[in-house]
Amino acid sequence: MPEPATPPRRSPATTGHWTDPTGTTWSLRRGPLVPRRTRRLRTEAALLVLGHSAGLDPQPVTALDLAELHAPYLAYEFTDADGRAMLFLELHC
């Protein structure tokens, strides 16, 4: 009997939600963001997340220098139930 198919992995920007390693669920608020909003969220967001491989492997990071990213990206804003913001950068290599 064949094993059940694994559902395809999708970027949080595509699904519209993501649950971080602490169990907090984040919902897509807006995006792709304009550069000005991206820069602001980089310093104001409660959580910064890089999504490598077109967003398929989201990883929280503690600091982020947009100038050091050597890959094109799209930025998205997510919020949690308490209204905190998360900046998600979907990297495209």
Biotite code that builds the C-alpha atoms (Angstrom):
import biotite.structure as struc

atoms = struc.array([
    struc.Atom([0.000, 0.000, 0.000], chain_id="A", res_id=1, res_name="MET", atom_name="CA", element="C"),
    struc.Atom([1.490, 3.393, -0.971], chain_id="A", res_id=2, res_name="PRO", atom_name="CA", element="C"),
    struc.Atom([2.353, 5.868, 1.748], chain_id="A", res_id=3, res_name="GLU", atom_name="CA", element="C"),
    struc.Atom([0.149, 8.968, 1.988], chain_id="A", res_id=4, res_name="PRO", atom_name="CA", element="C"),
    struc.Atom([1.423, 11.906, -0.008], chain_id="A", res_id=5, res_name="ALA", atom_name="CA", element="C"),
    struc.Atom([3.124, 14.643, 1.936], chain_id="A", res_id=6, res_name="THR", atom_name="CA", element="C"),
    struc.Atom([1.389, 17.970, 1.340], chain_id="A", res_id=7, res_name="PRO", atom_name="CA", element="C"),
    struc.Atom([3.575, 20.382, -0.594], chain_id="A", res_id=8, res_name="PRO", atom_name="CA", element="C"),
    struc.Atom([5.462, 22.927, 1.482], chain_id="A", res_id=9, res_name="ARG", atom_name="CA", element="C"),
    struc.Atom([4.303, 26.485, 0.874], chain_id="A", res_id=10, res_name="ARG", atom_name="CA", element="C"),
    struc.Atom([5.557, 29.875, 1.918], chain_id="A", res_id=11, res_name="SER", atom_name="CA", element="C"),
    struc.Atom([3.720, 31.684, 4.747], chain_id="A", res_id=12, res_name="PRO", atom_name="CA", element="C"),
    struc.Atom([3.223, 34.506, 2.249], chain_id="A", res_id=13, res_name="ALA", atom_name="CA", element="C"),
    struc.Atom([1.232, 32.060, 0.106], chain_id="A", res_id=14, res_name="THR", atom_name="CA", element="C"),
    struc.Atom([-0.730, 30.354, 2.892], chain_id="A", res_id=15, res_name="THR", atom_name="CA", element="C"),
    struc.Atom([-1.365, 33.587, 4.810], chain_id="A", res_id=16, res_name="GLY", atom_name="CA", element="C"),
    struc.Atom([-0.299, 32.192, 8.189], chain_id="A", res_id=17, res_name="HIS", atom_name="CA", element="C"),
    struc.Atom([2.664, 30.733, 10.062], chain_id="A", res_id=18, res_name="TRP", atom_name="CA", element="C"),
    struc.Atom([3.198, 29.250, 13.516], chain_id="A", res_id=19, res_name="THR", atom_name="CA", element="C"),
    struc.Atom([6.586, 30.106, 15.004], chain_id="A", res_id=20, res_name="ASP", atom_name="CA", element="C"),
    struc.Atom([8.691, 27.733, 17.142], chain_id="A", res_id=21, res_name="PRO", atom_name="CA", element="C"),
    struc.Atom([7.088, 29.103, 20.357], chain_id="A", res_id=22, res_name="THR", atom_name="CA", element="C"),
    struc.Atom([3.578, 28.222, 19.116], chain_id="A", res_id=23, res_name="GLY", atom_name="CA", element="C"),
    struc.Atom([2.470, 31.776, 18.249], chain_id="A", res_id=24, res_name="THR", atom_name="CA", element="C"),
    struc.Atom([0.310, 31.933, 15.132], chain_id="A", res_id=25, res_name="THR", atom_name="CA", element="C"),
    struc.Atom([0.935, 34.841, 12.781], chain_id="A", res_id=26, res_name="TRP", atom_name="CA", element="C"),
    struc.Atom([-1.513, 35.986, 10.073], chain_id="A", res_id=27, res_name="SER", atom_name="CA", element="C"),
    struc.Atom([-0.667, 37.881, 6.915], chain_id="A", res_id=28, res_name="LEU", atom_name="CA", element="C"),
    struc.Atom([-1.622, 41.535, 7.216], chain_id="A", res_id=29, res_name="ARG", atom_name="CA", element="C"),
    struc.Atom([-0.165, 43.004, 4.035], chain_id="A", res_id=30, res_name="ARG", atom_name="CA", element="C"),
    struc.Atom([2.481, 42.600, 1.409], chain_id="A", res_id=31, res_name="GLY", atom_name="CA", element="C"),
    struc.Atom([4.536, 42.663, -0.579], chain_id="A", res_id=32, res_name="PRO", atom_name="CA", element="C"),
    struc.Atom([5.645, 45.776, 1.299], chain_id="A", res_id=33, res_name="LEU", atom_name="CA", element="C"),
    struc.Atom([7.202, 48.939, -0.076], chain_id="A", res_id=34, res_name="VAL", atom_name="CA", element="C"),
    struc.Atom([10.849, 49.493, 0.962], chain_id="A", res_id=35, res_name="PRO", atom_name="CA", element="C"),
    struc.Atom([9.987, 52.255, 3.459], chain_id="A", res_id=36, res_name="ARG", atom_name="CA", element="C"),
    struc.Atom([7.591, 49.998, 5.413], chain_id="A", res_id=37, res_name="ARG", atom_name="CA", element="C"),
    struc.Atom([10.123, 47.149, 5.264], chain_id="A", res_id=38, res_name="THR", atom_name="CA", element="C"),
    struc.Atom([12.851, 49.334, 6.802], chain_id="A", res_id=39, res_name="ARG", atom_name="CA", element="C"),
    struc.Atom([10.484, 50.526, 9.550], chain_id="A", res_id=40, res_name="ARG", atom_name="CA", element="C"),
    struc.Atom([9.339, 47.011, 10.462], chain_id="A", res_id=41, res_name="LEU", atom_name="CA", element="C"),
    struc.Atom([12.950, 45.845, 10.573], chain_id="A", res_id=42, res_name="ARG", atom_name="CA", element="C"),
    struc.Atom([13.366, 47.890, 13.754], chain_id="A", res_id=43, res_name="THR", atom_name="CA", element="C"),
    struc.Atom([9.799, 47.832, 15.145], chain_id="A", res_id=44, res_name="GLU", atom_name="CA", element="C"),
    struc.Atom([8.664, 44.231, 14.601], chain_id="A", res_id=45, res_name="ALA", atom_name="CA", element="C"),
    struc.Atom([8.460, 41.802, 17.518], chain_id="A", res_id=46, res_name="ALA", atom_name="CA", element="C"),
    struc.Atom([9.849, 39.042, 15.271], chain_id="A", res_id=47, res_name="LEU", atom_name="CA", element="C"),
    struc.Atom([12.033, 38.971, 12.160], chain_id="A", res_id=48, res_name="LEU", atom_name="CA", element="C"),
    struc.Atom([11.873, 35.893, 9.934], chain_id="A", res_id=49, res_name="VAL", atom_name="CA", element="C"),
    struc.Atom([13.853, 34.944, 6.841], chain_id="A", res_id=50, res_name="LEU", atom_name="CA", element="C"),
    struc.Atom([12.253, 32.490, 4.458], chain_id="A", res_id=51, res_name="GLY", atom_name="CA", element="C"),
    struc.Atom([14.977, 30.845, 2.382], chain_id="A", res_id=52, res_name="HIS", atom_name="CA", element="C"),
    struc.Atom([14.185, 28.937, -0.816], chain_id="A", res_id=53, res_name="SER", atom_name="CA", element="C"),
    struc.Atom([11.276, 31.195, -1.793], chain_id="A", res_id=54, res_name="ALA", atom_name="CA", element="C"),
    struc.Atom([9.953, 31.191, 1.760], chain_id="A", res_id=55, res_name="GLY", atom_name="CA", element="C"),
    struc.Atom([9.820, 27.419, 2.250], chain_id="A", res_id=56, res_name="LEU", atom_name="CA", element="C"),
    struc.Atom([12.193, 27.327, 5.210], chain_id="A", res_id=57, res_name="ASP", atom_name="CA", element="C"),
    struc.Atom([11.203, 30.181, 7.589], chain_id="A", res_id=58, res_name="PRO", atom_name="CA", element="C"),
    struc.Atom([13.750, 30.853, 10.336], chain_id="A", res_id=59, res_name="GLN", atom_name="CA", element="C"),
    struc.Atom([13.500, 33.541, 13.047], chain_id="A", res_id=60, res_name="PRO", atom_name="CA", element="C"),
    struc.Atom([16.556, 35.817, 13.255], chain_id="A", res_id=61, res_name="VAL", atom_name="CA", element="C"),
    struc.Atom([17.656, 38.225, 15.971], chain_id="A", res_id=62, res_name="THR", atom_name="CA", element="C"),
    struc.Atom([19.014, 41.007, 13.767], chain_id="A", res_id=63, res_name="ALA", atom_name="CA", element="C"),
    struc.Atom([18.672, 41.927, 10.158], chain_id="A", res_id=64, res_name="LEU", atom_name="CA", element="C"),
    struc.Atom([20.682, 44.227, 7.904], chain_id="A", res_id=65, res_name="ASP", atom_name="CA", element="C"),
    struc.Atom([18.784, 44.568, 4.645], chain_id="A", res_id=66, res_name="LEU", atom_name="CA", element="C"),
    struc.Atom([21.949, 45.753, 2.885], chain_id="A", res_id=67, res_name="ALA", atom_name="CA", element="C"),
    struc.Atom([23.637, 42.420, 3.664], chain_id="A", res_id=68, res_name="GLU", atom_name="CA", element="C"),
    struc.Atom([20.998, 40.342, 1.915], chain_id="A", res_id=69, res_name="LEU", atom_name="CA", element="C"),
    struc.Atom([22.560, 39.155, -1.316], chain_id="A", res_id=70, res_name="HIS", atom_name="CA", element="C"),
    struc.Atom([19.382, 37.721, -2.797], chain_id="A", res_id=71, res_name="ALA", atom_name="CA", element="C"),
    struc.Atom([16.209, 39.333, -4.077], chain_id="A", res_id=72, res_name="PRO", atom_name="CA", element="C"),
    struc.Atom([13.364, 39.241, -1.569], chain_id="A", res_id=73, res_name="TYR", atom_name="CA", element="C"),
    struc.Atom([9.731, 40.169, -1.025], chain_id="A", res_id=74, res_name="LEU", atom_name="CA", element="C"),
    struc.Atom([8.714, 41.560, 2.378], chain_id="A", res_id=75, res_name="ALA", atom_name="CA", element="C"),
    struc.Atom([5.425, 40.807, 4.167], chain_id="A", res_id=76, res_name="TYR", atom_name="CA", element="C"),
    struc.Atom([3.879, 42.003, 7.412], chain_id="A", res_id=77, res_name="GLU", atom_name="CA", element="C"),
    struc.Atom([2.194, 39.478, 9.699], chain_id="A", res_id=78, res_name="PHE", atom_name="CA", element="C"),
    struc.Atom([0.426, 40.080, 13.027], chain_id="A", res_id=79, res_name="THR", atom_name="CA", element="C"),
    struc.Atom([-0.419, 37.844, 15.978], chain_id="A", res_id=80, res_name="ASP", atom_name="CA", element="C"),
    struc.Atom([-3.547, 37.788, 18.177], chain_id="A", res_id=81, res_name="ALA", atom_name="CA", element="C"),
    struc.Atom([-2.033, 40.497, 20.419], chain_id="A", res_id=82, res_name="ASP", atom_name="CA", element="C"),
    struc.Atom([-1.429, 42.846, 17.479], chain_id="A", res_id=83, res_name="GLY", atom_name="CA", element="C"),
    struc.Atom([2.356, 42.432, 17.464], chain_id="A", res_id=84, res_name="ARG", atom_name="CA", element="C"),
    struc.Atom([4.045, 42.683, 14.071], chain_id="A", res_id=85, res_name="ALA", atom_name="CA", element="C"),
    struc.Atom([6.346, 40.213, 12.350], chain_id="A", res_id=86, res_name="MET", atom_name="CA", element="C"),
    struc.Atom([8.473, 41.033, 9.300], chain_id="A", res_id=87, res_name="LEU", atom_name="CA", element="C"),
    struc.Atom([8.782, 38.064, 6.942], chain_id="A", res_id=88, res_name="PHE", atom_name="CA", element="C"),
    struc.Atom([11.322, 38.255, 4.128], chain_id="A", res_id=89, res_name="LEU", atom_name="CA", element="C"),
    struc.Atom([10.811, 35.688, 1.398], chain_id="A", res_id=90, res_name="GLU", atom_name="CA", element="C"),
    struc.Atom([14.214, 35.185, -0.227], chain_id="A", res_id=91, res_name="LEU", atom_name="CA", element="C"),
    struc.Atom([14.481, 34.193, -3.872], chain_id="A", res_id=92, res_name="HIS", atom_name="CA", element="C"),
    struc.Atom([17.831, 32.812, -4.972], chain_id="A", res_id=93, res_name="CYS", atom_name="CA", element="C"),
])
